[in-house]
Structure formats: C-alpha cells, structure tokens
Amino acid sequence: MPFTPFHFGPCAAITFLLKERIDLPIFILANIVIDIEPLAVMTLNLSYPLHGYAHCFLGATFIGALWGIVGFKGKTIIHRAMQWMGLNYKTTMKTAIISGIGGAVSHIILDAPIYADIKPFYPLSSNPFYGMVSDIKMYLFCGILCITTVPLYIKARRNEKKASLE
C-alpha cells in the first residue's frame, strides 16, 4: 500500500480481537516497520526495488522476529504508552516474537495482491497473489476495518477500567 496507515485497520482489528494472545503494539509496529524499505527507496532515490527483500515472507519473518525482540527489550516504554491509552500491557519474549512475525507477514499478505513487483516467496520471482483483489477493494477493506477498531478500542478500555474497579 502506498501509505502504511492503510495497514492499521486490519492489524488493529486482529490485535483487539486476539488481545490476550497477541502483543498489540508489537504486531502493529512490525507491520509498519516493513514500509521503511519503500520509504528509504523513495526518499533516498535508491537503485533498489521499491518492494524488495522486506516484502517477502522470508524477509518479513526475519524483520518481524527482530522487531519482536526489540519490542520486548523496550517493553517499559511500550507499557507507558499503553497506560496512556488506557490499556494494560504485559508480554513475554515468545508473544513479542510471534506478534512481530505476525505483524510483518500480515503486511505482505495485504500488499501482495495489489503490487506486481512483490515477490512473496522470494527467491521465486512470481507473485501468485497479484490481482486477486483490486487495490480499491483492498483500500476499502482496510478503511472499513480501521473504522471498526474504534468500537473495539472503546470496548477494551471499558473492560480494563471495569476490571481495575473490581
């Protein structure tokens, strides 16, 4: 997707629905980290594919696992941010790594149907997902899921507030 915020909807929806099993901030941020690659290509005018190694399942898995470790090491900062948002936060190294991988791989799943240059199964050069969904339908899907995260967030905050009063 041209701008990572489109990825926020599906990622936030997944993490709010599976909040007890997925590390919400690590999952979402791992998904965003993948787009550092095209951002660097565009801003630095690099002679490198717009969707290169970070936009394949192998690269995304590596980046996601690394991001999970980084996120786990920075869990104190993440904890403060989550408290500011009114959400409790606790994680384990295993959850952080799985969430990082899941977030990064989900980025590839969302991008592969709409970008011909992505090679999800690198070193294979084809993209079997390309064209399965139009870019307009993908943007609409992501936008709708972004809107649905608002009530999911409100519900999560209410549940946590209610639990803290008990």
N, C-alpha and C positions, 0 to 999 in steps of 0.2 A: 504494500500500500504506500502511496506517496508520503503520507504522514502517519507516523506511529499512533497518534491518538485514535485512529480508527480501530486499532487493535485493543484499545482499552475496554470496549464494551464486552466482547466475548471473554476476555481474561477476567475482568471483574465479576461477570456473571458466574463463571465457573468457580472462582475462588470464594465468592459469597455463598454459593450453594454447597461447596465442599470445604467450608471454613475449618472444620475440625481436622481435615486431612491434608490440606494444602496451606502453605505459608503464603498468605495473600500478597504482601508487598514483594517478596522474592519472586513469586510467579509473575506478577505484573511487570516488575522491573526487568526481569530476564527477557521478557517478550520485547520490551522497549530497547534493551541493550543491543539486540540483533541489528537494529537500524542505524547503529553507529557506523556500520560499514558503508551503506549508500550515502549517508551524510558526509562521511570523510571523502568519498569518491567525488561527490558533487562540489563540496566546498573547497577541497584542495586540488580539484581538477586532475585527479589521478588517472593514470593509464591502467585501469583495473576495472573489471566488470562491476556494474552497479550492484548486482546481486551475486556476490562471489561465494567464497568458502563459508561465510557465516550463514548464508541462506541455503544450506543443505542440511540434511538430518544429522550427518556426522559432525559437521562444524557446530551446529546448534546444540548438539548434545554436549560437546566439549565446553562450549561457551556457557551453557546453562549450568553444568556441574561446577565450573569455576565460579560463576556468579553465585551459586548456592553457597559455596564455601565463603566467598567474600561477604555475602549477606549474613551468614551465620556469625562470622567474626565481628560484623557490625551490628549485631542484634540489639545492643544497648541503644544505638541511635534509632533503629527501626522501632524499638519498643516505645521510645519517647514520641515518635511521630504517630504511632498507632494510638497512644494515650491521648494525644492532642485531637485525634479524630474520634475519640470516644470508644475505641475498640481495644479489648485486651489483646495481648500478644505474648505468645510463648512458642518456641520452636525447638527442634532438635537438629543436629547436623544432617541426619538422614532425611528428615522432612524438608530441610532447606535445599539439599542437593536434588531431591526428587522434584521439588517445586521449581527450581531453577531450570532443570531439564525440561519439565513440562511446559513452562512458560516459553522457553526458547523454541522448542519443537512446535508449539501451537502457532508461533509466528510463521513458520514455514508452511504449515497447513493452511493458514489464512492467505498467504501470499502466492503460493504455487499455482492456484487456479487462475490467477489474473496476470501473471508475469511470465512471458515465454522464456526469458533469459535465466530463470531459476532452474537449477539442476538439483532437485531434492535428493536424488540418490547418487550424488557425485561419488565416484568418478564417472558414472554413466552420464552421458551428455543429454539425455532426453528428460522431458518434464511431462509425465503421463497425466498430471492433474490440470495442465494448462487448458483453458477453455471449458472446463466442467461447469463453471459458474461465471457469469459475466461480471465485470468489475462493478457495474451499477448495482447488481443484486448483492454482491459481497459488501459494498459500502452500506447499502440499505440494511442488510443483516447486522452488520457491526453497529450501525447507528441505533437500530431498534434495541439491540442488547445493551448498548450504553444507557439508553433511557431506562431500561428495566433495572439497572443497577441501583438507581436512586431508591426505589422502594426496598430493595434488598439491603442496602446500606442502612436505611432508616430502621428496618426490622432488626438488623444485627445490633444497632445501637440501643434500641429499646430492650432487646433481650439481655444485653450486657448490663444495662442500667438496672433492670429488674433483678437480675442475678446478684448484683452488688448490694441491693437493698435487703435481700433475703438473708 
